[in-house]
Amino acid sequence: MRVGLGVGLPMPSGVGVARFSPLDLSPVLWLDASAEASITAADGAWLDGSGLVLPGTTGNYASAPDSAALSITDVDFTARVKLDAYSGALQYFGRWSGSGNNRSWYVGFLTDGSMRVVQDSLGDFSVNRVHTSTVAPSLTGGETYWFRWVLDTDNGASGTTAQFFYAADTGDSTVLPSSWTQVGADVVTAGTLGIYDPSLALVLPGIEQGFSALPTGTLHRAFFKNTIGGTVVFDADFAAETAGTLSFIEDSANAATVSLTTTYGQVSQWDDLSGSGNNVVQPTAANQPRSNRRTLNNLNVIDFDGSGELLAKTFASGLTQPNTLFVVGKLDATGSERAFFDGVAGGRHLLRGTALNFWLIYSGTFVQGSTTNTDEHIFRALYNSTSSTLHIDGTLTLTGNAGTEALNGAVIGAVYNSSSSLDGLIAEVIVIDGTLTADQITATEEYLGIKWGIYTAPDQITDLTAYPDNQSVDLTWTAPADNGLSISDYLVQYSTDGSNWTTVETASTSLTVSGLSNGVEYDFRVAAKNAAGVGVVSSVVSVSPFDVLSLSPALWLDASDTSTITESGGAVSQWDDLSGNGYDVVQATAAKQPRSGTRTINGLNVLDFDGADQLLVDSGVTLTQPNTLIAVMKFDTVGIFDYPLDGANGTDRHILGALSPATNWAMYTNTGLIGSVAISTTTQQLLVGVFNTTSSVLRVDGVQAASGNAGSTDYRPISVGSGASGSSAFDGIIAEIIVIDGLLTADQITATESYLAQKWGITL
């Protein structure tokens, strides 16, 4: 059996989110954070995956805390930046603030586009120096460049020297320019002048917040050294950070935490998509939640930080019960009062997690139950007096009397009085004036679950098993987790080349694939499908169909075909011959009957022999040498002269089993031939005994274990599970026996071994 790694299946037509809209429900309120055009949110600094977006407004910057490592004696500041314009406004980066006399240094551009570096030696602006490039570089707004500002505070000639450089973009923040262009001449000023060491955070961009010199564009990377050409003490590669990141560790040995302060995404209004005009608003900036900060299933959500953020709307008229509320949301932390939804005072429909970690609904009376967690969920609350309910991901979690209050408005992310602020996210809210049918509920939850990734395609099938048969293969597997949506079908694929696949769909967890060619290896794989899509395909299982009857067997016993077994309470009285010759093996004595239905190999039924005197006998077979015995079996315990297969009269015998010593497999007619392969009591083994007097051969699991003289007697009658008259009883299990009157070709032996190994889970 060859097993390969699972790969993806193509999505069949008709799979995915059904054509459904919440508008089909006639909602009075529908808020959808994935519809970003419905959200009024502030601009601001943010990381977009390419760098730090600079809005040019106060309150938007990245910063790193003050530390001894940020103390510098010279300025050597490098930045990769794209500004909307390199002239027309003052645009600065640095450590400079009049608050607490913390002026130190800054670099940037002037209104005419020239470059500048400024230093202060005392922090109070009483002793400072401004250095401006002698020319303005020729730059194009909206293009990315590298810039370097250098200030030598002691040039060795009793003065300071400022230099300014730029270079074309390298396209990668980790790749520095190989050459630089100096902007103008060196700017030399008489008299040395130090740089004040402030107790001030590094701010990028801007200097003193509130100052107008704030650039617009994108800062990709900024780093500086403690002296010219010295040690890098700060290195923020904004381009390397994931979009939406709010803090990260910069790359210098200082390893400072770079934090983003921003108004970006602050939501002042979230528009109602129902057409009812119930837009929820928050005019106070400090209480505005955030958009474009987080995602669920790669879709935008509204983020609430638990500090009083909320959006609210009072309805023009109240909604009397019953009413239905859907919320897709997630708690970031449990153990506190956290509300997803409420109404206004006197008309409330509350959905909240409690400090005791219970979910709760309320419309005048509290009903709580079911433990909270930090997973994303679909909440469906029915506010219907004594018949109020809360379902989470389609499962009923609480029911009872939640009160009779009407719903007079909507408060999103807190309780009506601003308490119980949500620490978490909200993706979508739907409010229905009334109840829904079961079909409407199913459609709505399926739509929400698939859209927000709460309901997903089924898990991978991990136990695909393939059993070869004549021109067919029987496949079985176990249903995987459906991940919220019932499995509708399974996609079974098979191929002879691993590239061109034939697909068959079935609703069952088993399938017989017919019309195959015997002796040809087929790859099989299967994936489960639900309304969310097709799951990851299983690992490939490879088998070859095979027809035992093509060998013209004298006897063929197969325990996996339970229709051939006559039993009562598991005790086997007859095991039918599948060869067509009618050589059924029987046992009329109940005490000597082996058991069926109690054990399996590779998921298939076997017969169990107890090692006492259980056996099945056929009295009709008479075979003269040469002939071939093939069997799959396993010893539970093994002793000297234990014979799974023998002749029943004690004279005409073909034995496969244990002789003396009882460690290795052996064969015997009237002369013993002991092989080199050990008998296993832990795993099933495949035996091929070619009984051909002095040219006899024993094979175990596809390997020749012995050759030579095994004797010359005939084979009659056949005994299964014991030696003659019940002696030398076998303790173990037998799966399949094939007896051939004659010899097989090498190719026939190989094909038969492959078939049995694939079927019974044996490694050759």
C-alpha positions in Angstrom: 0.0 0.0 0.0 1.4 3.4 -1.0 0.2 6.4 1.0 0.9 10.0 -0.1 0.2 13.4 1.2 -3.2 15.1 0.8 -3.6 17.9 -1.6 -6.4 20.3 -2.4 -9.4 19.4 -4.4 -11.0 21.9 -6.8 -14.2 23.5 -5.5 -17.2 21.9 -7.3 -19.8 24.2 -8.8 -22.5 25.3 -6.4 -20.4 25.2 -3.2 -20.0 28.2 -1.1 -22.1 30.9 0.5 -25.6 30.7 -0.7 -27.2 33.7 -2.3 -28.6 35.2 0.8 -28.9 38.7 2.2 -30.1 39.9 5.6 -32.4 42.2 3.6 -34.4 39.1 2.9 -35.4 39.2 6.6 -36.7 42.8 6.5 -34.4 43.9 9.4 -34.8 47.1 11.3 -31.1 47.3 11.9 -28.2 45.7 10.0 -24.6 46.6 10.7 -21.9 44.9 8.7 -18.2 45.8 9.5 -17.1 44.1 6.3 -18.9 46.8 4.3 -16.2 49.3 5.1 -18.0 52.0 3.1 -20.7 52.0 5.8 -18.2 53.0 8.5 -17.1 56.6 9.1 -13.7 56.4 10.6 -10.9 58.8 11.2 -7.6 58.9 9.2 -4.4 58.4 11.1 -1.0 56.8 11.3 -1.0 53.0 10.7 1.1 50.2 9.4 -0.1 49.1 6.1 2.4 46.3 5.4 4.7 48.5 3.4 5.5 51.0 6.2 4.2 53.6 8.6 1.5 55.7 6.9 1.9 59.3 7.9 -1.3 61.3 7.8 0.3 64.7 8.6 -2.0 65.3 11.6 -1.3 65.5 15.3 -1.8 62.5 17.6 -0.4 60.1 14.9 3.1 58.9 15.3 5.4 56.0 16.3 7.5 56.3 19.4 10.1 54.5 21.4 10.7 55.2 25.1 13.6 57.2 26.4 16.7 55.1 27.3 20.4 55.5 27.8 20.9 53.8 24.4 19.3 56.7 22.6 21.9 59.2 23.9 24.0 60.3 20.9 27.1 62.5 20.5 26.6 63.0 16.7 23.7 62.8 14.4 23.8 59.9 11.8 20.2 59.4 10.9 19.0 57.3 7.8 15.5 56.9 6.5 13.8 55.3 3.6 10.7 57.4 3.1 8.1 58.3 0.5 6.6 61.7 1.1 3.7 63.2 -0.8 5.8 66.3 -1.3 9.4 67.1 -0.4 8.7 70.8 -0.3 6.0 73.3 0.7 5.8 72.4 4.4 8.1 71.8 7.3 8.5 68.0 7.8 10.6 66.7 10.7 11.8 63.6 12.6 13.6 63.6 15.9 13.7 64.2 19.7 12.6 67.7 20.4 10.0 69.2 22.8 9.7 72.5 24.6 7.9 70.7 27.4 10.4 70.3 30.2 13.1 71.8 28.0 13.7 68.6 26.2 15.1 70.0 22.9 17.8 67.7 21.6 17.9 67.2 17.8 15.7 66.8 14.8 16.1 66.3 11.0 13.9 66.9 8.0 13.0 69.2 5.1 12.2 72.9 4.8 9.4 74.4 2.8 11.8 74.9 -0.2 12.8 71.2 -0.1 16.3 71.7 1.4 17.4 69.3 4.1 18.0 70.4 7.7 19.5 69.1 10.9 19.0 71.1 14.2 20.8 70.5 17.5 20.4 72.0 21.0 23.1 71.6 23.7 21.1 72.6 26.8 17.6 71.6 25.9 16.1 75.1 26.5 16.8 76.5 23.0 19.3 79.0 24.5 22.2 77.3 22.8 21.3 75.7 19.5 22.4 75.5 15.9 20.5 75.1 12.7 22.3 73.4 9.7 20.6 73.6 6.3 21.8 72.1 3.0 23.2 74.6 0.6 20.9 73.4 -2.1 17.6 71.5 -2.3 17.7 68.1 -3.8 15.7 67.5 -7.0 13.0 65.1 -5.7 9.6 64.0 -7.0 6.7 63.9 -4.5 5.2 60.4 -4.1 8.5 58.7 -5.0 10.5 56.7 -2.5 14.1 57.7 -1.6 16.8 57.0 0.9 18.0 60.0 3.0 20.9 60.5 5.4 21.5 63.4 7.7 25.0 63.6 9.3 26.1 66.1 11.9 29.7 65.9 13.3 29.5 68.0 16.5 33.3 68.2 16.7 34.9 68.1 13.3 38.4 68.2 14.7 38.8 71.8 13.5 37.0 73.5 16.3 33.7 73.4 14.6 30.7 71.3 13.4 30.1 69.8 10.0 26.7 68.9 8.6 26.3 66.7 5.5 23.2 65.7 3.6 22.7 62.7 1.3 20.0 61.0 -0.7 19.9 57.9 -3.0 17.4 56.3 -5.3 15.2 53.7 -3.8 16.5 50.1 -3.6 13.0 48.6 -3.4 13.7 46.9 -0.2 14.1 48.4 3.3 16.8 45.8 4.2 19.0 46.8 1.2 20.9 50.0 1.7 22.0 52.1 -1.3 25.4 51.2 -2.8 26.1 54.9 -3.6 24.8 58.2 -2.2 24.5 61.7 -3.7 25.6 64.5 -1.4 23.2 67.4 -1.3 25.3 70.6 -1.7 28.5 71.2 0.1 29.5 70.4 3.6 27.9 72.9 6.0 30.7 73.9 8.4 30.1 76.1 11.4 32.8 77.4 13.8 32.8 76.2 17.3 31.9 72.7 18.6 28.5 72.1 20.1 27.2 69.1 21.8 23.8 67.5 21.8 21.5 67.6 24.8 20.5 64.2 26.3 16.7 64.6 26.9 14.3 62.6 29.0 12.1 62.3 26.0 10.7 59.6 23.8 11.9 59.3 20.2 9.0 60.3 18.0 8.6 59.4 14.3 7.4 61.5 12.6 7.3 65.0 14.1 8.9 66.7 16.9 6.8 68.4 19.6 3.3 67.1 19.2 1.0 70.0 18.2 3.8 71.5 16.1 2.7 71.8 12.4 5.8 70.2 10.9 4.3 66.8 10.3 5.0 65.0 7.0 2.5 63.0 4.9 3.5 59.9 3.1 5.0 56.6 4.2 8.0 56.0 6.4 9.5 52.6 5.5 12.5 52.5 7.7 14.4 54.8 10.1 17.6 54.1 12.0 20.4 56.1 13.6 23.7 55.6 15.3 25.2 56.9 18.5 28.0 58.7 16.5 28.9 59.0 12.9 29.5 55.4 11.6 29.1 54.1 15.1 26.7 51.7 16.7 23.1 51.5 15.6 21.0 52.4 18.6 17.6 52.4 17.0 16.4 50.6 13.8 12.7 50.5 13.0 11.9 48.6 9.8 8.2 49.5 9.5 8.0 47.7 6.1 8.8 44.4 7.8 5.8 44.6 10.2 2.4 43.0 9.5 -0.4 45.4 8.5 -2.3 46.6 11.5 0.5 46.0 14.0 0.3 48.5 16.9 3.7 47.7 18.5 6.8 45.8 17.7 10.5 45.5 18.8 12.9 47.5 16.7 16.0 45.7 15.4 18.9 47.3 17.2 20.6 45.8 20.2 18.6 48.3 22.3 15.5 46.3 21.3 13.2 49.1 22.2 9.4 48.7 21.8 8.0 50.9 19.1 4.4 51.8 19.8 1.9 53.5 17.5 -0.2 56.4 18.7 -3.0 57.0 16.2 -6.5 58.2 15.6 -6.7 55.8 12.7 -9.9 53.9 12.4 -11.8 55.7 15.2 -15.4 55.1 14.3 -17.8 58.0 14.6 -20.6 56.4 12.7 -21.6 52.9 11.5 -24.4 53.1 9.0 -27.4 50.9 9.1 -27.7 48.9 5.9 -31.4 47.9 6.5 -32.7 51.1 4.9 -34.3 52.1 8.3 -31.8 54.9 8.9 -30.8 53.5 12.3 -27.1 54.6 12.0 -25.3 54.1 15.3 -22.9 57.0 16.2 -20.3 58.2 18.7 -19.4 61.9 18.5 -16.8 61.7 21.4 -13.4 60.7 20.1 -12.3 59.1 23.4 -15.3 56.7 23.2 -15.0 55.7 19.6 -14.2 52.1 18.8 -11.8 51.2 16.0 -12.2 49.9 12.5 -9.5 48.5 10.2 -7.5 47.3 13.2 -8.5 43.6 13.2 -10.1 41.1 11.0 -12.2 37.9 11.2 -11.8 35.6 8.3 -9.9 38.4 6.6 -12.9 40.7 6.9 -12.9 44.0 8.8 -14.4 44.1 12.2 -15.0 46.8 14.9 -12.6 46.6 17.8 -13.7 47.7 21.3 -11.1 48.0 24.0 -13.3 47.8 27.1 -12.7 51.5 28.2 -16.1 53.0 27.4 -16.2 52.7 23.7 -19.7 52.4 22.2 -22.0 53.4 19.3 -25.7 54.2 19.9 -29.0 55.0 18.2 -32.4 55.7 19.7 -35.1 54.3 17.4 -38.0 56.5 16.1 -40.4 54.0 17.6 -39.9 51.0 19.9 -40.1 47.4 18.9 -42.4 45.3 21.0 -41.6 41.7 21.6 -41.0 39.2 20.1 -37.7 40.4 18.5 -34.7 38.5 17.2 -31.1 39.6 17.5 -28.1 38.2 15.7 -24.6 39.3 16.7 -21.3 37.9 15.4 -18.7 38.8 18.0 -15.9 37.8 20.2 -14.7 38.5 23.8 -11.0 39.2 24.1 -11.1 38.5 27.9 -13.6 36.9 30.2 -14.2 37.5 33.9 -15.8 41.0 33.5 -19.1 42.4 32.5 -18.9 42.8 28.7 -21.9 43.7 26.6 -22.2 43.2 22.9 -25.6 44.8 22.5 -28.2 46.7 24.6 -31.1 49.0 24.1 -31.7 52.4 25.6 -33.0 53.0 29.1 -36.5 51.6 29.5 -36.4 49.6 26.3 -33.5 47.1 26.5 -32.5 43.9 24.8 -29.2 43.1 26.5 -26.7 40.5 25.3 -23.7 40.3 27.7 -21.0 38.1 29.2 -21.0 38.4 33.0 -18.2 38.7 35.6 -19.0 35.1 36.6 -18.3 34.0 33.0 -21.9 33.3 32.0 -23.8 34.5 28.9 -26.8 36.6 29.7 -29.8 38.1 28.0 -32.1 40.7 29.6 -35.2 42.7 28.6 -36.4 43.4 32.1 -35.4 40.1 33.7 -32.0 38.4 33.7 -31.6 34.9 32.2 -28.1 33.5 32.3 -26.3 30.2 31.6 -23.5 28.6 29.6 -19.9 29.5 30.2 -18.3 32.4 28.3 -15.1 32.0 26.3 -12.9 34.0 24.0 -13.9 32.3 20.7 -15.8 34.1 18.0 -19.5 33.1 17.9 -22.8 33.7 16.2 -25.2 34.8 18.9 -29.0 34.5 18.2 -31.2 35.9 21.0 -34.9 35.7 20.9 -36.5 38.2 23.2 -40.0 36.7 23.7 -41.0 37.2 27.4 -41.2 33.8 29.1 -40.0 32.0 26.0 -36.8 33.9 25.5 -33.8 32.0 24.2 -30.1 32.3 23.4 -28.5 30.1 20.8 -24.7 30.2 20.3 -23.5 28.8 16.9 -26.8 27.2 16.4 -26.9 25.5 19.8 -29.5 26.4 22.5 -27.6 27.6 25.6 -30.2 29.2 27.7 -34.0 29.7 27.9 -36.4 31.4 30.2 -38.2 34.6 31.1 -36.1 37.6 30.0 -38.8 40.2 30.6 -41.1 42.1 28.4 -39.4 45.4 27.6 -39.6 46.7 24.0 -36.4 47.6 22.2 -36.2 51.4 21.9 -32.8 51.7 20.4 -29.4 50.1 19.9 -26.2 50.4 22.0 -23.3 48.6 20.4 -20.3 47.6 22.6 -21.7 48.5 26.0 -24.7 48.7 28.3 -27.0 51.7 27.8 -25.4 53.7 30.6 -21.9 53.1 29.2 -21.0 50.4 31.7 -20.0 46.8 30.9 -17.9 48.0 28.0 -16.9 45.3 25.5 -13.3 44.2 25.3 -13.6 42.3 22.1 -14.9 42.7 18.5 -18.2 42.9 16.7 -18.4 41.9 13.1 -22.1 42.0 12.3 -25.4 42.9 14.0 -28.9 42.1 12.7 -32.1 43.1 14.5 -35.5 41.6 13.4 -38.9 42.9 14.5 -40.5 39.6 15.1 -39.5 35.9 14.9 -38.1 33.9 12.0 -38.9 30.5 10.5 -36.6 27.6 11.0 -35.5 27.9 7.4 -34.8 31.6 7.8 -32.7 30.9 10.9 -30.8 28.2 9.1 -30.1 30.5 6.2 -29.0 33.4 8.3 -26.7 31.4 10.5 -25.2 29.6 7.5 -24.6 33.0 5.9 -23.0 34.5 9.0 -21.0 31.3 9.8 -19.5 30.9 6.4 -18.9 34.6 5.9 -17.0 35.1 9.2 -15.2 31.8 9.2 -17.1 30.4 12.2 -18.5 27.6 10.1 -15.9 26.2 7.8 -15.4 23.3 5.4 -15.1 19.9 7.1 -11.9 18.6 8.6 -9.6 16.3 6.6 -10.5 12.6 6.5 -7.6 10.8 8.1 -8.5 7.1 7.9 -9.3 6.3 4.3 -9.0 2.6 3.7 -9.0 0.8 0.4 -9.7 -2.9 -0.1 -9.0 -4.4 -3.5 -11.4 -6.8 -5.1 -12.1 -8.1 -8.6 -12.2 -5.1 -10.9 -13.2 -2.9 -8.0 -12.0 -1.3 -4.8 -14.0 -0.9 -1.6 -13.4 2.4 0.2 -14.3 3.2 3.7 -13.6 6.2 6.0 -15.0 7.9 9.1 -16.9 11.2 8.9 -14.6 14.1 10.0 -15.7 17.0 12.1 -18.2 19.1 10.1 -17.2 22.4 11.7 -20.7 23.7 12.2 -22.4 22.7 8.9 -23.7 19.2 8.1 -21.7 17.2 5.6 -23.7 16.9 2.5 -21.4 14.8 0.3 -18.1 13.2 -0.1 -15.9 13.7 -3.2 -14.1 10.5 -4.0 -11.4 10.7 -6.7 -9.3 8.0 -8.3 -6.5 8.1 -10.8 -3.9 5.9 -12.4 -1.3 8.7 -13.0 -1.8 11.1 -10.1 -2.8 13.9 -12.4 -6.0 13.0 -14.2 -8.7 12.3 -11.6 -12.2 10.8 -11.9 -14.6 12.2 -9.3 -17.6 10.4 -7.8 -19.9 11.9 -5.2 -21.6 10.0 -2.4 -23.4 10.8 0.8 -22.1 7.6 2.5 -18.8 7.0 4.3 -18.1 4.0 2.0 -18.1 3.4 -1.7 -17.3 0.6 -4.1 -15.6 1.9 -7.2 -16.2 -0.5 -10.0 -15.2 -0.9 -13.6 -11.5 -1.0 -12.8 -8.7 -3.0 -14.4 -7.2 -5.8 -12.4 -3.5 -5.5 -11.8 -3.5 -1.7 -12.4 -2.5 0.5 -9.4 -5.1 3.2 -8.6 -4.7 6.2 -6.4 -7.7 7.1 -4.2 -8.5 10.2 -2.1 -11.6 11.6 -0.6 -12.8 14.9 0.9 -15.9 15.9 2.8 -18.1 18.8 1.6 -20.6 21.1 3.4 -22.2 24.4 2.5 -18.9 26.2 3.4 -16.9 24.2 0.9 -14.7 21.2 0.4 -12.4 20.1 3.1 -8.7 19.2 2.7 -8.4 16.0 0.7 -7.3 12.9 2.5 -3.9 11.3 2.0 -3.7 9.2 -1.1 -4.1 5.4 -0.8 -3.0 3.3 -3.6 -4.2 -0.3 -4.4 -4.6 -2.6 -7.3 -7.8 -4.6 -8.0 -7.2 -8.3 -8.1 -9.3 -11.4 -8.9 -8.4 -14.4 -6.8 -10.5 -16.6 -9.1 -8.0 -15.9 -11.9 -5.7 -18.2 -10.0 -8.2 -21.1 -10.3 -8.0 -21.8 -6.6 -9.0 -25.2 -5.2 -10.1 -23.5 -2.0 -10.6 -19.8 -1.1 -11.7 -18.8 2.4 -12.1 -15.0 3.2 -13.2 -14.0 6.7 -13.8 -10.4 5.5 -16.7 -11.7 3.5 -19.0 -12.4 6.5 -21.7 -13.7 4.2 -19.6 -16.8 3.8 -19.6 -17.5 7.6 -22.3 -19.5 9.3 -22.3 -18.6 13.0 -24.5 -18.5 16.1 -23.5 -16.0 18.8 -20.2 -15.7 17.0 -19.4 -19.4 17.1 -18.6 -20.6 13.6 -20.0 -23.8 12.3 -19.2 -23.3 8.6 -16.8 -21.2 6.5 -17.8 -21.3 2.9 -15.4 -21.9 0.0 -15.4 -19.0 -2.5 -13.6 -21.0 -5.2 -16.8 -22.5 -6.6 -15.6 -26.0 -5.7 -17.7 -26.3 -2.6 -14.9 -27.3 -0.2 -16.6 -25.6 2.7 -14.8 -26.1 6.1 -17.2 -27.1 8.9 -17.3 -27.8 12.7 -20.4 -29.3 14.1 -19.2 -29.5 17.7 -19.9 -26.3 19.5 -17.0 -26.5 21.8 -14.6 -26.7 18.8 -16.0 -23.8 16.9 -13.8 -20.7 16.4 -15.3 -17.2 16.8 -16.2 -14.5 14.2 -17.1 -10.9 14.7 -14.9 -10.4 17.7 -11.6 -9.3 16.1 -10.4 -7.5 13.0 -7.3 -6.9 10.9 -7.1 -3.6 9.1 -10.8 -3.1 9.9 -11.8 -6.4 8.4 -13.4 -9.4 10.1 -11.2 -12.4 11.0 -11.7 -15.8 12.7 -10.4 -16.2 16.2 -9.0 -19.6 17.4 -8.4 -20.1 21.1 -5.4 -22.5 21.1 -7.5 -25.3 22.7 -9.1 -27.6 20.1 -11.0 -25.2 17.8 -10.8 -26.2 14.1 -12.7 -26.4 10.9 -12.3 -29.3 8.6 -13.0 -30.1 4.9 -13.1 -33.8 4.0 -13.4 -33.4 0.2 -10.1 -31.9 -0.9 -7.4 -34.2 -2.2 -4.3 -32.6 -3.6 -1.1 -34.1 -4.8 2.1 -32.2 -5.0 3.0 -29.6 -6.3 0.5 -27.2 -4.7 0.5 -23.8 -3.1 -0.9 -22.6 0.2 -1.3 -18.9 0.8 -2.6 -17.5 4.1 -2.8 -14.3 6.2 -2.7 -15.0 10.0 -1.3 -14.0 13.3 -0.3 -16.0 16.4 -1.4 -14.7 19.8 0.8 -17.2 21.6 3.1 -19.7 19.9 4.4 -23.0 21.0 6.2 -26.1 19.6 4.0 -27.9 17.0 1.2 -25.3 16.7 -0.4 -25.6 13.3 -2.8 -23.0 11.9 -3.0 -25.1 8.7 -2.6 -28.9 8.5 -4.1 -32.1 7.1 -6.9 -33.6 9.2 -5.9 -37.3 9.0 -2.4 -37.0 10.5 -0.8 -38.5 7.4 -1.5 -36.5 4.3 -0.4 -33.1 5.6 0.6 -29.7 4.4 1.5 -27.8 7.5 2.2 -24.0 7.8 3.0 -23.2 11.4 5.5 -23.7 14.2 7.8 -26.8 14.5 10.7 -27.1 16.9 12.0 -24.6 17.8 8.9 -22.6 17.7 10.5 -19.2 16.9 10.4 -19.2 13.1 7.8 -20.1 10.5 8.0 -23.6 9.1 6.4 -25.9 6.5 6.0 -29.7 6.7 4.5 -32.7 4.9 6.6 -35.5 6.2 9.8 -33.6 6.4 10.2 -30.3 8.2 11.6 -27.1 6.5 12.2 -24.3 9.0 12.4 -20.8 7.7 14.5 -17.8 8.6 11.7 -15.4 9.5 10.4 -15.2 13.0 6.8 -15.8 14.0 5.2 -12.5 15.2 2.7 -12.3 18.0 2.1 -8.6 17.5 1.3 -8.2 13.8 -0.3 -10.2 11.0 1.9 -12.0 8.5 1.5 -13.3 4.9 2.6 -16.9 4.2 3.1 -18.5 0.9 4.0 -22.2 1.1 5.0 -23.9 -2.2 4.9 -27.6 -1.5 7.0 -29.2 -4.2 8.9 -32.1 -2.5 12.7 -31.2 -2.7 12.0 -27.9 -4.4 9.6 -26.5 -1.8 9.7 -22.8 -0.9 8.4 -20.8 2.1 7.8 -17.0 1.7 6.9 -14.7 4.6 5.7 -11.1 3.9 7.1 -11.2 0.4 10.5 -12.5 1.3 11.8 -16.0 0.8 12.4 -17.6 4.2 13.3 -21.2 3.2 13.8 -23.6 0.3 14.5 -27.3 0.2 12.8 -30.6 1.0 9.5 -30.4 2.9 8.4 -33.9 2.1 6.2 -35.5 -0.5 2.8 -36.4 1.0 -0.6 -35.4 -0.4 -2.9 -32.9 1.1 -6.2 -34.3 2.4 -8.4 -33.5 4.2 -7.8 -29.8 5.1 -7.7 -28.7 8.8 -7.9 -25.0 9.7 -6.9 -23.9 13.1 -5.4 -27.1 14.4 -3.5 -30.2 13.6 -5.0 -33.6 13.0 -7.9 -34.4 15.3 -7.6 -31.1 17.2 -4.0 -31.6 18.3 -1.4 -28.9 17.9 -4.1 -26.2 18.3 -3.5 -22.7 17.0 -3.9 -19.7 19.3 -4.5 -16.7 17.0 -6.5 -15.3 14.1 -6.8 -16.3 10.5 -7.9 -13.8 7.8 -7.7 -15.4 4.4 -6.6 -18.8 2.9 -6.0 -19.6 -0.7 -5.1 -23.1 -1.8 -3.8 -23.7 -5.4 -3.6 -27.2 -6.9 -0.3 -26.6 -8.6 2.3 -23.9 -8.9 1.9 -20.2 -9.6 4.2 -18.1 -11.8 6.4 -15.6 -10.1 4.2 -12.8 -11.4 1.1 -14.5 -10.0 2.7 -14.8 -6.6 3.8 -11.2 -6.6 0.3 -10.0 -7.6 -1.4 -12.2 -5.0 1.0 -11.0 -2.2 0.3 -7.4 -3.2 -3.4 -7.9 -3.1 -3.4 -9.5 0.3 -0.9 -7.0 1.7 -3.0 -4.1 0.6 -6.2 -5.7 1.8 -4.9 -6.8 5.3 -2.5 -4.0 6.0 0.8 -5.9 5.6 4.0 -4.2 4.7 6.0 -6.2 2.1 
